[in-house]
Amino acid sequence: MNSTEKPAEQDPRVYFAAERTFLAWIRTGLGLMGIGFAVSRFGLFLRQLSATESHLPSHATGLSLWSGVALVTLGVIVNLSAVLRHLQLIHQLSSGTWQPGRVSRDAVILALILGAIGIAMAIYLILVR
């Protein structure tokens, strides 16, 4: 380490980067909650549209409601996880126990969940025409 460089726990840029990462996770969680709300209300919109076009009762599977609720719940979990991870990171930086090169387990888990949801949605859209 160069004599002019500070250790990671003393460099304010490290804390600013941690805060930017935290805010990015919060933004991701809010985005998931917003999309979940829109998905859950989309089924209501389709039922209203169907009711106005024909006077026949519309059949609803409730899939959009539960999909939307699941996405909102996932957004809440992402936000809570972001808070916990940020607090852990700040504690590690303050105590000097932070280890560089750690894989973001939360990001990997979220990516796998969203990938599975995307595959399920693609299959659903192919099967329901």
C-alpha positions as a Markdown table, in Angstrom:
| # | Residue | x | y | z |
|---|---|---|---|---|
| 1 | Met | 0.0 | 0.0 | 0.0 |
| 2 | Asn | 1.3 | 3.4 | -0.9 |
| 3 | Ser | 2.0 | 5.7 | 2.1 |
| 4 | Thr | -0.5 | 8.3 | 0.8 |
| 5 | Glu | -3.3 | 5.7 | 0.5 |
| 6 | Lys | -5.6 | 5.2 | 3.5 |
| 7 | Pro | -6.9 | 1.8 | 4.6 |
| 8 | Ala | -10.4 | 1.0 | 3.3 |
| 9 | Glu | -12.0 | 1.6 | 6.7 |
| 10 | Gln | -10.6 | 5.2 | 6.8 |
| 11 | Asp | -11.3 | 6.2 | 3.2 |
| 12 | Pro | -14.6 | 8.1 | 2.9 |
| 13 | Arg | -14.9 | 7.0 | -0.8 |
| 14 | Val | -15.5 | 3.4 | 0.4 |
| 15 | Tyr | -18.4 | 4.5 | 2.6 |
| 16 | Phe | -19.8 | 6.6 | -0.3 |
| 17 | Ala | -19.6 | 3.6 | -2.6 |
| 18 | Ala | -21.3 | 1.4 | 0.1 |
| 19 | Glu | -24.1 | 4.0 | 0.3 |
| 20 | Arg | -24.5 | 4.2 | -3.5 |
| 21 | Thr | -24.8 | 0.4 | -3.5 |
| 22 | Phe | -27.4 | 0.5 | -0.7 |
| 23 | Leu | -29.4 | 3.1 | -2.6 |
| 24 | Ala | -29.3 | 1.0 | -5.7 |
| 25 | Trp | -30.7 | -2.0 | -3.8 |
| 26 | Ile | -33.5 | 0.2 | -2.4 |
| 27 | Arg | -34.3 | 1.4 | -5.9 |
| 28 | Thr | -34.4 | -2.2 | -7.1 |
| 29 | Gly | -36.8 | -3.1 | -4.2 |
| 30 | Leu | -39.0 | -0.1 | -5.0 |
| 31 | Gly | -39.1 | -1.1 | -8.6 |
| 32 | Leu | -40.1 | -4.6 | -7.8 |
| 33 | Met | -42.9 | -3.3 | -5.6 |
| 34 | Gly | -44.1 | -0.9 | -8.2 |
| 35 | Ile | -44.2 | -3.6 | -10.9 |
| 36 | Gly | -45.9 | -5.9 | -8.5 |
| 37 | Phe | -48.6 | -3.4 | -7.8 |
| 38 | Ala | -49.1 | -2.8 | -11.6 |
| 39 | Val | -49.3 | -6.6 | -12.3 |
| 40 | Ser | -51.8 | -7.1 | -9.5 |
| 41 | Arg | -54.0 | -4.3 | -10.8 |
| 42 | Phe | -53.7 | -5.5 | -14.4 |
| 43 | Gly | -56.0 | -8.4 | -13.7 |
| 44 | Leu | -58.6 | -6.0 | -12.3 |
| 45 | Phe | -58.2 | -3.8 | -15.5 |
| 46 | Leu | -58.8 | -6.9 | -17.7 |
| 47 | Arg | -61.9 | -7.9 | -15.8 |
| 48 | Gln | -63.3 | -4.4 | -16.1 |
| 49 | Leu | -62.5 | -4.3 | -19.8 |
| 50 | Ser | -64.1 | -7.7 | -20.3 |
| 51 | Ala | -67.2 | -6.7 | -18.4 |
| 52 | Thr | -67.7 | -3.6 | -20.5 |
| 53 | Glu | -67.2 | -5.4 | -23.8 |
| 54 | Ser | -69.6 | -8.2 | -23.1 |
| 55 | His | -72.2 | -8.8 | -20.5 |
| 56 | Leu | -70.9 | -12.2 | -19.9 |
| 57 | Pro | -69.2 | -12.9 | -16.6 |
| 58 | Ser | -65.5 | -12.9 | -16.9 |
| 59 | His | -63.4 | -15.8 | -15.6 |
| 60 | Ala | -60.5 | -14.7 | -13.5 |
| 61 | Thr | -57.7 | -17.0 | -12.4 |
| 62 | Gly | -56.3 | -14.6 | -9.9 |
| 63 | Leu | -52.8 | -15.2 | -11.3 |
| 64 | Ser | -52.1 | -11.5 | -11.8 |
| 65 | Leu | -53.1 | -10.7 | -8.2 |
| 66 | Trp | -50.9 | -13.4 | -6.7 |
| 67 | Ser | -48.0 | -12.6 | -9.1 |
| 68 | Gly | -48.3 | -9.0 | -8.2 |
| 69 | Val | -48.4 | -9.8 | -4.4 |
| 70 | Ala | -45.3 | -12.0 | -4.9 |
| 71 | Leu | -43.4 | -9.3 | -6.6 |
| 72 | Val | -44.3 | -6.7 | -3.9 |
| 73 | Thr | -43.2 | -9.2 | -1.3 |
| 74 | Leu | -40.0 | -9.8 | -3.1 |
| 75 | Gly | -39.4 | -6.0 | -3.2 |
| 76 | Val | -40.0 | -5.8 | 0.5 |
| 77 | Ile | -37.5 | -8.6 | 1.1 |
| 78 | Val | -35.0 | -6.9 | -1.1 |
| 79 | Asn | -35.3 | -3.7 | 0.8 |
| 80 | Leu | -35.0 | -5.4 | 4.2 |
| 81 | Ser | -32.1 | -7.4 | 3.0 |
| 82 | Ala | -30.4 | -4.3 | 1.7 |
| 83 | Val | -30.7 | -2.6 | 5.1 |
| 84 | Leu | -29.2 | -5.6 | 6.9 |
| 85 | Arg | -26.4 | -6.0 | 4.4 |
| 86 | His | -25.6 | -2.3 | 4.5 |
| 87 | Leu | -25.4 | -2.3 | 8.3 |
| 88 | Gln | -23.1 | -5.4 | 8.2 |
| 89 | Leu | -20.9 | -3.8 | 5.6 |
| 90 | Ile | -20.6 | -0.5 | 7.6 |
| 91 | His | -19.8 | -2.5 | 10.7 |
| 92 | Gln | -17.1 | -4.5 | 8.9 |
| 93 | Leu | -15.6 | -1.3 | 7.4 |
| 94 | Ser | -15.5 | 0.4 | 10.8 |
| 95 | Ser | -14.0 | -2.5 | 12.6 |
| 96 | Gly | -11.5 | -3.3 | 9.8 |
| 97 | Thr | -12.8 | -6.8 | 9.1 |
| 98 | Trp | -14.0 | -6.2 | 5.6 |
| 99 | Gln | -12.6 | -8.6 | 3.0 |
| 100 | Pro | -12.5 | -7.5 | -0.7 |
| 101 | Gly | -13.7 | -9.7 | -3.5 |
| 102 | Arg | -16.8 | -11.1 | -1.7 |
| 103 | Val | -19.5 | -12.3 | -4.1 |
| 104 | Ser | -22.8 | -10.5 | -3.6 |
| 105 | Arg | -24.9 | -13.5 | -2.5 |
| 106 | Asp | -28.0 | -11.3 | -2.3 |
| 107 | Ala | -27.6 | -10.2 | -5.9 |
| 108 | Val | -27.1 | -13.8 | -7.1 |
| 109 | Ile | -30.2 | -15.0 | -5.3 |
| 110 | Leu | -32.3 | -12.1 | -6.6 |
| 111 | Ala | -31.1 | -12.7 | -10.2 |
| 112 | Leu | -31.9 | -16.5 | -9.9 |
| 113 | Ile | -35.4 | -15.7 | -8.5 |
| 114 | Leu | -36.1 | -13.1 | -11.2 |
| 115 | Gly | -34.8 | -15.5 | -13.9 |
| 116 | Ala | -37.1 | -18.2 | -12.6 |
| 117 | Ile | -40.1 | -15.8 | -12.6 |
| 118 | Gly | -39.2 | -14.7 | -16.1 |
| 119 | Ile | -39.1 | -18.3 | -17.4 |
| 120 | Ala | -42.4 | -19.0 | -15.7 |
| 121 | Met | -44.0 | -15.9 | -17.2 |
| 122 | Ala | -42.7 | -16.8 | -20.7 |
| 123 | Ile | -44.1 | -20.3 | -20.3 |
| 124 | Tyr | -47.5 | -18.9 | -19.1 |
| 125 | Leu | -47.6 | -16.5 | -22.0 |
| 126 | Ile | -46.9 | -19.3 | -24.5 |
| 127 | Leu | -49.5 | -21.6 | -23.0 |
| 128 | Val | -52.3 | -19.0 | -22.6 |
| 129 | Arg | -53.1 | -17.4 | -25.9 |
